[in-house]
Amino acid sequence: MWGQWLSPAPSLRCPACGTEGQLHRHGSYHKYHFLERIRIVRVRCRYCRRTHALIPSFSLPGLSIGSAEAERYLAAREAGVGRGGAAAELLARGMSQNYPKRLERMLARAVARGKALLVAPDTERLLGLAWVRLVVGGVAHPLVELNRFGLAHGVNGICFCRASILLFGFSVRRRRVSHNKGTARKESTAVASSP
């Protein structure tokens, strides 16, 4: 099955802090690639302690379809093909009737986020894949490359991520903070003095 590697390559850099060789396997989860479940490996940086998902390039975060299929659909729509004709491949592979429209809205949201974060001159009028291609160049898989471009510039994946945009600060190691909201925290206690 795709994505079932045991440990990340030692040459991988942490997208958050840039440290090389410090990513170790932290866990995994499953996501759908059409009707097949694939395993996504999660890694954690030993230096900055941030976690990341290693998503294969044939898939995109937040989508159940492949990156190539998403790009073909969006390119067809950009070329003026109707939604029904452009979505024939997706519908044949089991996606719902409303999935193509949702994909278009997700791309519009990703481009709006990208425009806010990655300032590129004279690109305000561009929309969809045209803007993505301008940012990443004439590459084979522009959506995948936009996510890689974002990671290289200190931003988590831009295209189709469920989470809001995360800016990776290049900070030094932080102290541990419990994710358990019920954990007692040290707080400064001020003693009120009465006059």
C-alpha positions as CSV (number, residue, x, y, z in Angstrom):
1,M,0.0,0.0,0.0
2,W,1.2,3.5,-0.8
3,G,2.7,5.6,2.0
4,Q,3.6,2.7,4.4
5,W,7.3,3.6,4.8
6,L,8.8,3.1,8.2
7,S,10.8,6.2,8.7
8,P,11.4,9.4,6.7
9,A,14.5,9.9,4.6
10,P,17.4,11.3,6.7
11,S,17.9,14.1,4.3
12,L,14.4,15.6,4.8
13,R,14.3,19.1,6.2
14,C,11.8,20.2,8.8
15,P,9.5,22.7,7.0
16,A,9.1,24.7,10.2
17,C,12.7,25.2,11.4
18,G,14.8,24.0,8.4
19,T,16.8,21.5,10.4
20,E,17.9,18.5,8.3
21,G,17.8,14.9,9.5
22,Q,15.7,15.6,12.7
23,L,12.3,14.2,11.5
24,H,11.3,11.0,13.2
25,R,8.1,9.0,12.8
26,H,5.4,10.2,15.1
27,G,2.4,8.3,14.0
28,S,0.1,7.8,11.1
29,Y,-3.5,8.2,9.9
30,H,-5.5,7.1,6.9
31,K,-7.1,9.2,4.2
32,Y,-9.0,8.3,1.1
33,H,-7.6,8.3,-2.4
34,F,-10.8,7.9,-4.2
35,L,-12.2,4.7,-2.7
36,E,-8.9,3.3,-1.4
37,R,-7.6,4.2,2.1
38,I,-3.9,5.2,2.1
39,R,-1.7,5.6,5.2
40,I,-0.2,9.0,5.8
41,V,2.9,9.1,8.0
42,R,3.2,11.8,10.6
43,V,6.7,13.0,11.6
44,R,7.9,15.2,14.4
45,C,11.0,17.4,14.4
46,R,13.3,16.6,17.3
47,Y,14.6,20.2,17.2
48,C,11.5,22.4,17.1
49,R,8.9,19.6,18.1
50,R,6.5,20.5,15.3
51,T,4.6,17.7,13.6
52,H,4.0,17.3,9.9
53,A,2.2,14.9,7.6
54,L,4.1,13.3,4.7
55,I,1.5,13.3,2.0
56,P,2.6,11.6,-1.3
57,S,2.5,13.8,-4.4
58,F,-0.3,11.8,-6.0
59,S,-2.6,13.1,-3.3
60,L,-3.4,16.5,-1.9
61,P,-4.3,17.4,1.7
62,G,-8.0,17.7,2.4
63,L,-9.0,15.9,-0.9
64,S,-10.1,12.4,-1.6
65,I,-9.1,12.6,-5.2
66,G,-5.6,12.5,-6.8
67,S,-3.6,15.6,-7.5
68,A,-3.5,14.8,-11.3
69,E,-7.2,14.4,-11.4
70,A,-7.9,17.6,-9.6
71,E,-5.5,19.5,-11.9
72,R,-7.1,18.0,-15.0
73,Y,-10.6,19.0,-13.8
74,L,-9.5,22.5,-12.9
75,A,-7.6,23.0,-16.2
76,A,-10.7,21.9,-18.1
77,R,-12.9,24.3,-16.3
78,E,-10.3,27.1,-16.9
79,A,-10.4,26.2,-20.6
80,G,-14.2,26.7,-20.6
81,V,-15.4,23.1,-20.4
82,G,-18.7,22.8,-18.6
83,R,-18.7,21.4,-15.1
84,G,-20.4,18.1,-16.2
85,G,-18.0,17.5,-19.0
86,A,-14.9,18.4,-16.9
87,A,-16.1,16.2,-14.0
88,A,-16.7,13.0,-16.0
89,E,-13.5,11.4,-14.7
90,L,-14.3,12.3,-11.1
91,L,-17.9,11.1,-11.3
92,A,-16.8,7.8,-12.9
93,R,-14.4,7.2,-10.0
94,G,-17.2,7.5,-7.4
95,M,-17.2,11.2,-6.5
96,S,-20.5,12.9,-5.7
97,Q,-22.2,15.3,-8.1
98,N,-21.4,18.3,-5.8
99,Y,-17.7,17.4,-5.4
100,P,-16.6,19.4,-8.5
101,K,-18.2,22.6,-7.4
102,R,-16.7,22.1,-3.9
103,L,-13.3,21.6,-5.5
104,E,-13.6,25.0,-7.4
105,R,-14.6,26.8,-4.2
106,M,-11.6,25.2,-2.4
107,L,-9.2,26.4,-5.1
108,A,-10.7,29.9,-4.9
109,R,-10.1,29.9,-1.1
110,A,-6.5,28.6,-1.6
111,V,-5.7,31.3,-4.1
112,A,-7.1,34.0,-1.8
113,R,-5.0,32.7,1.0
114,G,-1.9,32.4,-1.3
115,K,-2.4,36.0,-2.5
116,A,-2.5,37.2,1.1
117,L,0.7,35.4,2.0
118,L,2.8,35.2,-1.1
119,V,3.0,38.6,-2.6
120,A,3.6,38.5,-6.3
121,P,3.4,41.7,-8.3
122,D,0.7,42.1,-11.0
123,T,-1.2,39.0,-10.0
124,E,-4.4,40.5,-8.3
125,R,-6.4,40.0,-11.5
126,L,-5.5,36.4,-11.9
127,L,-7.6,33.6,-10.5
128,G,-7.4,29.8,-10.1
129,L,-4.8,27.8,-11.8
130,A,-3.6,30.9,-13.8
131,W,-2.4,32.5,-10.5
132,V,-0.9,29.2,-9.3
133,R,1.1,28.7,-12.5
134,L,2.4,32.3,-12.3
135,V,3.7,31.6,-8.8
136,V,5.3,28.2,-9.4
137,G,6.0,28.4,-13.1
138,G,5.2,25.9,-15.9
139,V,5.5,22.7,-13.8
140,A,3.7,19.4,-14.4
141,H,1.8,19.5,-11.1
142,P,1.1,23.1,-10.1
143,L,-1.1,22.4,-7.0
144,V,1.5,20.1,-5.5
145,E,4.3,22.6,-6.3
146,L,2.3,25.4,-4.7
147,N,2.2,23.5,-1.5
148,R,6.0,22.8,-1.7
149,F,6.6,26.4,-2.5
150,G,4.7,27.4,0.6
151,L,6.6,25.0,2.7
152,A,9.9,26.4,1.4
153,H,8.7,29.9,2.4
154,G,7.6,29.0,5.9
155,V,3.9,28.4,5.3
156,N,2.1,25.1,5.6
157,G,0.4,23.7,2.4
158,I,-1.8,26.3,0.8
159,C,-3.9,24.1,-1.5
160,F,-6.8,22.3,0.1
161,C,-5.5,22.1,3.7
162,R,-8.3,21.8,6.2
163,A,-6.5,23.9,8.7
164,S,-6.0,27.6,8.5
165,I,-2.7,28.9,7.2
166,L,0.1,28.3,9.6
167,L,3.2,30.4,9.5
168,F,6.2,28.6,10.6
169,G,8.4,30.9,12.8
170,F,12.1,30.0,12.9
171,S,12.3,30.0,16.6
172,V,14.4,28.0,19.0
173,R,13.2,25.0,21.0
174,R,10.3,25.9,23.1
175,R,9.3,24.5,26.5
176,R,6.8,21.7,26.6
177,V,3.1,22.8,26.8
178,S,0.5,20.2,27.6
179,H,-2.3,19.8,25.1
180,N,-4.5,18.7,27.9
181,K,-6.6,21.8,28.6
182,G,-7.3,20.6,32.2
183,T,-3.6,20.7,33.1
184,A,-2.8,23.2,35.8
185,R,-0.6,26.0,34.5
186,K,1.7,28.2,36.5
187,E,0.1,31.6,36.7
188,S,1.3,34.6,38.4
189,T,-0.8,35.4,41.4
190,A,-1.2,38.9,42.4
191,V,-2.1,39.6,46.0
192,A,-4.5,42.5,46.2
193,S,-3.7,44.9,49.0
194,S,-6.4,46.9,50.6
195,P,-5.6,50.5,51.5
